[in-house]
Amino acid sequence: MAKRGGFPGGMGMPGNMNNLMKQAQKMQKQMEETTKALEEKEITATAGGGAVEITMTGKKEIKKVKLSEEVVDPDDIEMLEDLIMAATNEAIRQIEELSSSSMAKITGGLGGLGGGFPF
């Protein structure tokens, strides 16, 4: 019996590699489109019961800061700073969560580029 080579199934592997490459290219295109869509999204987060509101883009750029008059107290600037920081951190957390869940839809939740490949 003649030996076919190193791959079980003979010529099946090159065809599988082509399919794998096509799937990888499709996934890369979907990831690029999703990244662009995420960058265009805006997230609004609040702190202090809405006293501080931060609107941020998916690129993590602040678009708007809104402060309630009652939170602007010259005798308690530290509280205002804390609220701005809390609202900003919440906006970043929401953007990262949205990004993770959007990418997981593309990769099937594999958690890494090579996770779904059969090698």
Contacts in CASP RR format, 6 or more apart in sequence:
PFRMAT RR
TARGET T0000
AUTHOR 0000-0000-0000
METHOD contacts of the structure
MODEL  1
MAKRGGFPGGMGMPGNMNNLMKQAQKMQKQMEETTKALEEKEITATAGGG
AVEITMTGKKEIKKVKLSEEVVDPDDIEMLEDLIMAATNEAIRQIEELSS
SSMAKITGGLGGLGGGFPF
4 10 0 8 1.000
7 13 0 8 1.000
20 117 0 8 1.000
27 106 0 8 1.000
27 107 0 8 1.000
30 106 0 8 1.000
31 103 0 8 1.000
31 106 0 8 1.000
34 102 0 8 1.000
34 103 0 8 1.000
34 105 0 8 1.000
34 106 0 8 1.000
37 102 0 8 1.000
38 58 0 8 1.000
38 95 0 8 1.000
38 98 0 8 1.000
38 99 0 8 1.000
38 102 0 8 1.000
39 57 0 8 1.000
39 58 0 8 1.000
39 59 0 8 1.000
40 57 0 8 1.000
40 58 0 8 1.000
41 57 0 8 1.000
41 58 0 8 1.000
41 95 0 8 1.000
41 98 0 8 1.000
42 55 0 8 1.000
42 56 0 8 1.000
42 57 0 8 1.000
42 58 0 8 1.000
42 63 0 8 1.000
43 55 0 8 1.000
43 56 0 8 1.000
43 57 0 8 1.000
43 58 0 8 1.000
43 91 0 8 1.000
43 94 0 8 1.000
43 95 0 8 1.000
43 98 0 8 1.000
44 53 0 8 1.000
44 54 0 8 1.000
44 55 0 8 1.000
44 56 0 8 1.000
44 91 0 8 1.000
45 53 0 8 1.000
45 54 0 8 1.000
45 56 0 8 1.000
45 87 0 8 1.000
45 88 0 8 1.000
45 90 0 8 1.000
45 91 0 8 1.000
45 94 0 8 1.000
46 52 0 8 1.000
46 53 0 8 1.000
46 54 0 8 1.000
46 87 0 8 1.000
46 90 0 8 1.000
47 83 0 8 1.000
47 84 0 8 1.000
47 86 0 8 1.000
47 87 0 8 1.000
47 90 0 8 1.000
48 71 0 8 1.000
48 83 0 8 1.000
48 86 0 8 1.000
50 68 0 8 1.000
51 67 0 8 1.000
51 68 0 8 1.000
51 70 0 8 1.000
51 71 0 8 1.000
51 83 0 8 1.000
52 65 0 8 1.000
52 66 0 8 1.000
52 67 0 8 1.000
52 68 0 8 1.000
52 71 0 8 1.000
52 80 0 8 1.000
52 83 0 8 1.000
52 84 0 8 1.000
52 86 0 8 1.000
52 87 0 8 1.000
53 64 0 8 1.000
53 65 0 8 1.000
53 66 0 8 1.000
53 67 0 8 1.000
53 87 0 8 1.000
54 62 0 8 1.000
54 64 0 8 1.000
54 65 0 8 1.000
54 66 0 8 1.000
54 84 0 8 1.000
54 87 0 8 1.000
54 88 0 8 1.000
54 90 0 8 1.000
54 91 0 8 1.000
55 62 0 8 1.000
55 63 0 8 1.000
55 64 0 8 1.000
55 65 0 8 1.000
55 66 0 8 1.000
55 91 0 8 1.000
56 62 0 8 1.000
56 63 0 8 1.000
56 88 0 8 1.000
56 91 0 8 1.000
56 92 0 8 1.000
56 95 0 8 1.000
57 63 0 8 1.000
58 95 0 8 1.000
58 98 0 8 1.000
58 99 0 8 1.000
60 92 0 8 1.000
60 95 0 8 1.000
62 88 0 8 1.000
62 91 0 8 1.000
65 84 0 8 1.000
67 80 0 8 1.000
71 79 0 8 1.000
71 80 0 8 1.000
71 83 0 8 1.000
72 80 0 8 1.000
73 79 0 8 1.000
73 80 0 8 1.000
104 111 0 8 1.000
107 113 0 8 1.000
107 115 0 8 1.000
107 116 0 8 1.000
110 116 0 8 1.000
END
